[in-house]
Amino acid sequence: MNQPHRSPPESLRTRGWMTLAAVTLGLLGVMPAWALRPVQVYQVTVRGASAANVVTEGMREALVRATGRRDAAAASQLNGIVQDAAQYLKGSRSLPGGAIQVDFDGARLAQAIVAAGGTLWDSNRPFTLVAINPVPSGPAADALRMQLEQTAEARGLPISVVPLAVTDAAGATLSDEVVLHSAQALGGDAVLIGHADPANAGLWQWHLVSSYTSEGWSGAADAGINGAADSLASVAVEVGSKPLQQIVVQVGGVATLADYAHVEQLLRAVPGVQTSGLTAAQGDHATFALGVRGGGEALLHALAGSQHLSGTGGGETQVQLTYAP
């Protein structure tokens, strides 16, 4: 029963804030961690290879997809796997258009990669939305979409080319935060923005935005997908190899329910964070319990590029952050 004329004990106020924050998270549609998409890493489509080279070419692509490294197929330590590609073959079948689908034994191949000194990119990967500006039309749009999708397939990066607004009505560039929020509302974990260079046909300016990073580069159409896969894979591989640790995270500057929801969303989006939950709230401070690969230092490292959460101290099991709306 509500008692408006009496303040509840601190413990009840804390539990009330926690309950309201949890409800707000649900109302805002906050996703638990990334909205990761599973990828069939060891099932590849080979195009343009001779019958004698289909399995070898399929293995080269499978190694790139499995490790997240563009140079994996040429890496000396994985050379033996390429040469013995047939040993890992489970089956193959013809696809329309002359392509061949090749299936490898994923468990055996993953073990062989690790045994040879390679690293693996987890098969659950960030769903990346691709926004092109200006939006092409007609055959040019179809050709660009096909190139982006085939490059993403070869890298094992789940993407979707979407008509996402990256400028406002006056043509001014929207902030990274606004664009990422729109992408997250569509179920994306990251957004890759491509701007065609009007002065150089075929040259693009690419910009990758996620909850923890923002970076850009220039190049051809496939450079956007390759750069995004390089970036996302490197982070995932780095944190995926670290042990899972339980830590306490205290965040200052959390004043409203919307702040609670946003902080929770930001923490869950950090690579390596496996579990997250609000455990206490007092004043403008919130305390979260997190399961993080690599512990507190890894969390602080991952948040180094965050616009909203900055580290003020901490170690392996405790971290202090400040939130800036």
C-alpha positions, 0 to 999 in steps of 0.5 A: 500500500502506498504511504505518501506521507511517510518516507520508506526505509532506504532498503525499500527505496532502493528496491523500488528504484531497482524495480522501476529501473527494471520495468523501464528497461523493458519499456525501452526495449533494452536488449540483453547484451548484443543482439548477436546473430548466429553464423554458419561459420563452417558452411561456405559458398564457393564461386568461380573455382574449378572443381579440383579447387572447390574444397581448398578454396572453401577451406580458405574462406572457412578459415577467414570466417572462423578466425575473423582475420582476412589473412588467415588463409595465408597464415603459415601456422594454418597452412597445413589445414589448407593442404588437408582441407579434404579431411574436414569435409562433411559434404558439398552441393551445387547451388543456382548460378554455378556456386558450390556450398561446402560444409566442413566439420566445425568441431574438428576444424575449430580444434585444429585452428586452436591447436595450430596457434590460431584464434577463433571468432565466436559464431554469435556475431554483432548484427551490423546495419549498413546505411548508404548515403546518398541512397543509390537507385536502380541497377547501381543499388542492386549491384552495391547491395550484392557486393556488400552482402557477398563480402559480408558472407565471405567474412562471416559478418551478419549485415542488413543494408537498410534505409537508415537516416544519417542526415537530418531534413536540412542535410546535416550529419546526425550524431553517432549516438542518434544513428546508433539509437536508430540502428538499435531500435531496428535490432542492430548491434552496430551501424556501418555508414557509407558516404559516396565520394562525389569527386572520386567514383568508386571511393567511399568514406566508411564509418563504423559506430557501436556502443563502445567504438567509433572509427572510420576509413576510406576505400572501395565498397568492400572496404567498408565490410572488411574494415567493420569485420576486422574491428568487430572480430578483433575486439571479440577475439581479444575478450573471448580468450579471457576468463569470466570474472564477477565484478561490482561496478559503481556508477555515479551521475545516475539521476533518473529512470532513463539514466538507469536504463541507458547505463544498463544498456551501455554496460550490456553492450560492452564486448565481454560482458556476459551478465549484468544486473542492478543490485543497489541504488542510492542518490545518484549512484547505482551499483551493478553486478557484472560477469565480465571476461577479463574483469574490471581492467578489461571493462575499463579498456573496452569503455575507453572510447565511450561517450557516456561512461568514463572510468574513475578508478578500479581494479579486477573486481571493482570499478567506479564509473561516471555517467554523462547523459 
